Amino acid sequence: MMVQYQKIKDQYPDAFLFYRLGDFYEMFNEDAVKGSQLLELTLTTRSHSAKNPIPMCGVPHKAVQNYIDILVDQGYKVAICEQMEDPKLAKGMVKREVIQLVTPGTQTDTGAAGAKRNNYLTALIMPQPDHYGLAYTDLSTGELKVAAIDNLTTVMNELMSLQTKEVVVDASVPTELTDRLKKLGLLVSQQLDVQASSEVSYVEQDLTEPRLIQVVGLLVTYVTATQKRSLAHLQRAVAYRPTAFLKFDHSSQVNLELTQNLRTKKKSGTLLWLLDETKTAMGGRLLKQWLDRPLIDQAQIEDRQAKVGALLDHYFERNSLQDELVKVYDLERLAGRVAFGSVNGRDLIQLQTSLEQVPQIKHTLEELDEAVFDSMLDQLDPVSDVADAIQAAIVPEPPLSVTDGGVIRDGYNDQLDTYRDAMRNGKQWLAEMEAHEREVTGINNLKIGYNHVFGYYIEVTKVNLNKLPADRYERKQTLANAERFSTPELKEKERLILEAEEKSVALEYQLFVDLREQVKQAITRLQKLAAAIASLDVLQSFAVVSEDYHFVKPTFTPGHVLDIQQGRHPVVEKVLGRQSYVPNDVTMPDDTNILLITGPNMSGKSTYMRQLALTVIIAQMGCFVPAESARMPIFDQIFTRIGAADDLISGQSTFMVEMQEANRALSQATANSLILFDEIGRGTATYDGMALAQAIVEYVHNKVHAKTLFSTHYHELTALDTVLPQLKNVHVGAVEQDGDLVFLHQVQPGPADKSYGIHVAKLAGMPESLLHRADVILQELEQQAADAPTVTKEVVTGQVAPKAVPAESTPDTPATPAVAATEPAPAAPKSTAAAETDQQLSLFTDEPELKPAQAKVLDQLRDLNLMGMTPMAIMNQVYQWQQKLNK
C-alpha cells in the first residue's frame, strides 16, 4: 500500500495527498506532520514496531470538505485520491487514483459567505518582453475573460483588482516575475504545455490574436488537468481591453475604500456595501464587477441610467421584481455543479424554483412598458423544458445524497414503481409476520429487525426464550441480553426485499444521471438567463439606493465642465446620517483644472476629495449620484495619492510610495483624467516638500491639464492662483470659539488662514503641558521668521535654498508662491554697488521723479506687513518687484 501511495504522491509533490482508506482519508510522512499542525489533528504512526514508524493522520470522508477548505484557504493544494473499485471485488491492492486537485484558484464550493464573491484563477504568459497575455476564469460560474497587455504595471494592477489567489504560468514568464507574485501572497503554479482538447477549441473560437489563444489554452489545460471532470459550463472566452473602462490602479481602489474597509478589511463601510441591495448571489457578483470596471462609453452609461430611472419611477413593479428575485437561486453556480456532476436533488429543486420565477419577472418588466427593457426581455428565456423535467422527476424535498434513493417521484418510471411496490409489500409482510409471531409465541416484545451484516432477523430477549416452541426458529446470533433467529420464509422475503431495494437505488441513480444530462444540454441557455437576471438585479439595486439616499441622475458634458451641487460622500453620509453630513459643491468650469484645498486636519479635505472620486465612479457605473445636481465629463482614469503607507515588501518608505504614485499620475494621466493629491511632499524636509508640491502643481497645470484636487498645508502655494490661471483656491472652514476649534466641514472660496495644528492636537487629547510648550515654540519660530535677514538675489532666482522655517501667512498678507511660477528674468545690466545703493535709497526720497512702475512698487512696500510674512513670501515679493522695475 505504501508503494502505491508513494507513486501517487510523486505525481503531486506540491500538494497534500488525501489517500482514501475505507471511511477515512489518510495522510502520511511529511503531509501527516504538517497536516496535523494545520488541521489540529492527532498525529499517529503506522508500523509501530518498525525502526522508523511512518507518521500518519486522517480525517473522516464525510467531513473531508471542511478540512480541504481549511488547507486551500491557507494557499495549499489538496489531491483527492479515491478507491476506484469495490474492495470486495478487488484482487490484490485496490486501485486508487487522484480524481481532483483542489487549489486556491479552482475551489468552487465557497459556501454562503462567498456567494457574492468570485474566485478567479488566472493564467499569465510573456511571449515577448513587455507583451503579456492574461486570462482568468471563475470555475464555479464558467466566466472566462482574456486580455493582451503591454506593460507590467497594468498586469499587476489586474491581478490585484481581480483578487486572484493563484496564477498559472508557463516557461515564458521569468523567475523575477514569479518571485514578485509569490511575495504578494499568490500561489504560482506551472503548466508548461498546452494540450489540444474539445474544451480548449470551444472556448478560444472567438479569439484571433496568438497570445490570447495561447494563454487561454494554458488556462484551460491546467483546469482540465487538475479537475479531471466535465467543463461543459466554461463559456467562450471574451477578450477585453483594460483601457475600455474607467481605469484606477489597485492603490486607488484601496484608498477610496471601494470594496474593502481600510481599517477592518471587511465589506462594511465601503462603496460596495452602500450600493449592494441585490437580491441574488449572481447579482452581487456582477455589482462588484461593474464597480471594478466602470464604463467610459456614454451610450452604455446612459442605457443603464435609463433603466435605473424607469425602475425608480415604478415603485410597485420594482417591489414585485424584488419579491421574485429573492426566490431566484444562484443559476450560474447551479449550472457549474450540473457540468461538474456534483449537483444533487436539492440543487435541481432550487433550479426549478428559480426558473418558475422567470415568467413572472418577464410579466413585471412588460408592465413597465419601457422600451429600454426590450432587449432584456428577449434574454429572459424561462427554460421551461428543464423546469418541467425536474418537476416531473424529483420529489419536492429530496435527500442530500443521490445514491441512497428517495430522490425520484412515484409514477415517474414504471420499473422503479414495481421495485418500490415489492419493497412496500415486503415490509408490510414483515409487519404482519411480527404481529403473527407475537400472537403465536405470546412474547409481546418479539421484534423483526435488520442490519447490514445479518440481514433481517427475529429478536427475542433471553428472559422469554423459554416461551419459544422447540425448533421453531434457526439461531442466527447471540447477544448479551437477547438471541436472534431466522426462518426460511424470512430469508426468502429478505432476498426479495433487498433485491428490490438494490435495484431500486441503482435505477433511481441512473434516472437522476439521465435527468442531469438533460439539464446539462441547457447550460448555455441557463448562463444567458443568469446574466440577464444578474443585470436586472444590479439595476434594481441602483434604483433602491438612488431612492433611499436621494441620488440624482447626472448629465455628461462634451467638454470639461465639472459642476456638482451639494455633493455628498455617500458612505460617510450613511454612517453619520443625512442630518449630520454637510454637503459641498465641486465647481470646475472649462477654465479651471485645479482646486488647491487648504484647511486644518480633520476638517474634511480628504472626504471632499474622495466624494468627488466616488461620485465619478458611481456615475460611470450607470447609477444616479449623491448630489442635488451633477454635470461632469466622462473620465478615462482616476489617480489618487491619499493616505500614508510603507511598502514593506519592496522595502520602500512612505515618501517613496508617495512619489511613485504621484509619478504614475503625472506620466499616465490625460486631460480627461481625475487626479486627487492629498498632502504631497509632507514626507520630507519642509522646503523639499514645498518645492516638490509646487513643481507638481505647475506640471499638472501646464502639461497634464487633468481635473485635479490638490490639498496641502503649504500655505505659500495658495498664491499660485495669481500666476496659474487654471488654478483656484478653496478651503475647508474652521473657526475658533473660546480657544477651541470648531470644524464647519464647509468648502469655501479662497485660501485658509492657518492650519490649526495645535488645536487638532488638543482635540486628540494631548497633555496640556505639551500643548502649551508647542504654542511657545510656534511663537518663537514665527518671531525668528519675522526677524530673518534680508533675502538675497540668489535666493529669489532659486539658486540658493533659504534656511529659515516658514511661518503661517495671515489673512491680511496673502501668501506668495515658494518660487514664482514663471521663467527667471534675464540678468539686470551690470552696475556698481554704489549705484545700486543710491538707486535703492532714492526710493525713500521725493527728490527724483519716479516712473509709474517704481511708484507702484513704493506704494506696495509702504503697505507691506513684513512681520506677518514668511521669508519665502518676502523672497517672492522682492522677485516680483525686480521683474517690474527691470521692464
Secondary structure as GFF3:
##gff-version 3
##sequence-region A 1 887
A	DSSP	alpha_helix	2	11	.	.	.	ID=ss1
A	DSSP	beta_strand	15	21	.	.	.	ID=ss2
A	DSSP	beta_strand	24	28	.	.	.	ID=ss3
A	DSSP	alpha_helix	29	39	.	.	.	ID=ss4
A	DSSP	beta_strand	44	46	.	.	.	ID=ss5
A	DSSP	beta_strand	54	60	.	.	.	ID=ss6
A	DSSP	three_ten_helix	61	63	.	.	.	ID=ss7
A	DSSP	alpha_helix	64	73	.	.	.	ID=ss8
A	DSSP	beta_strand	77	83	.	.	.	ID=ss9
A	DSSP	beta_strand	96	102	.	.	.	ID=ss10
A	DSSP	three_ten_helix	112	114	.	.	.	ID=ss11
A	DSSP	beta_strand	121	128	.	.	.	ID=ss12
A	DSSP	beta_strand	131	138	.	.	.	ID=ss13
A	DSSP	beta_strand	143	149	.	.	.	ID=ss14
A	DSSP	alpha_helix	152	162	.	.	.	ID=ss15
A	DSSP	beta_strand	166	169	.	.	.	ID=ss16
A	DSSP	alpha_helix	175	183	.	.	.	ID=ss17
A	DSSP	beta_strand	187	190	.	.	.	ID=ss18
A	DSSP	alpha_helix	198	203	.	.	.	ID=ss19
A	DSSP	alpha_helix	210	227	.	.	.	ID=ss20
A	DSSP	beta_strand	238	239	.	.	.	ID=ss21
A	DSSP	three_ten_helix	242	244	.	.	.	ID=ss22
A	DSSP	beta_strand	247	248	.	.	.	ID=ss23
A	DSSP	alpha_helix	250	255	.	.	.	ID=ss24
A	DSSP	alpha_helix	271	275	.	.	.	ID=ss25
A	DSSP	alpha_helix	281	292	.	.	.	ID=ss26
A	DSSP	alpha_helix	298	313	.	.	.	ID=ss27
A	DSSP	alpha_helix	315	326	.	.	.	ID=ss28
A	DSSP	alpha_helix	331	340	.	.	.	ID=ss29
A	DSSP	alpha_helix	345	368	.	.	.	ID=ss30
A	DSSP	three_ten_helix	371	373	.	.	.	ID=ss31
A	DSSP	alpha_helix	374	379	.	.	.	ID=ss32
A	DSSP	alpha_helix	384	393	.	.	.	ID=ss33
A	DSSP	alpha_helix	414	441	.	.	.	ID=ss34
A	DSSP	beta_strand	447	451	.	.	.	ID=ss35
A	DSSP	beta_strand	455	461	.	.	.	ID=ss36
A	DSSP	three_ten_helix	462	467	.	.	.	ID=ss37
A	DSSP	beta_strand	474	478	.	.	.	ID=ss38
A	DSSP	beta_strand	482	486	.	.	.	ID=ss39
A	DSSP	alpha_helix	488	520	.	.	.	ID=ss40
A	DSSP	alpha_helix	523	548	.	.	.	ID=ss41
A	DSSP	beta_strand	555	556	.	.	.	ID=ss42
A	DSSP	beta_strand	562	567	.	.	.	ID=ss43
A	DSSP	alpha_helix	570	576	.	.	.	ID=ss44
A	DSSP	beta_strand	584	588	.	.	.	ID=ss45
A	DSSP	beta_strand	594	598	.	.	.	ID=ss46
A	DSSP	alpha_helix	605	621	.	.	.	ID=ss47
A	DSSP	beta_strand	629	632	.	.	.	ID=ss48
A	DSSP	beta_strand	637	641	.	.	.	ID=ss49
A	DSSP	alpha_helix	654	668	.	.	.	ID=ss50
A	DSSP	beta_strand	674	678	.	.	.	ID=ss51
A	DSSP	alpha_helix	686	699	.	.	.	ID=ss52
A	DSSP	pi_helix	700	704	.	.	.	ID=ss53
A	DSSP	beta_strand	707	711	.	.	.	ID=ss54
A	DSSP	three_ten_helix	715	722	.	.	.	ID=ss55
A	DSSP	beta_strand	727	737	.	.	.	ID=ss56
A	DSSP	beta_strand	740	749	.	.	.	ID=ss57
A	DSSP	alpha_helix	757	763	.	.	.	ID=ss58
A	DSSP	alpha_helix	768	786	.	.	.	ID=ss59
A	DSSP	alpha_helix	793	796	.	.	.	ID=ss60
A	DSSP	alpha_helix	833	841	.	.	.	ID=ss61
A	DSSP	three_ten_helix	842	844	.	.	.	ID=ss62
A	DSSP	alpha_helix	852	863	.	.	.	ID=ss63
A	DSSP	three_ten_helix	866	868	.	.	.	ID=ss64
A	DSSP	alpha_helix	871	885	.	.	.	ID=ss65
###
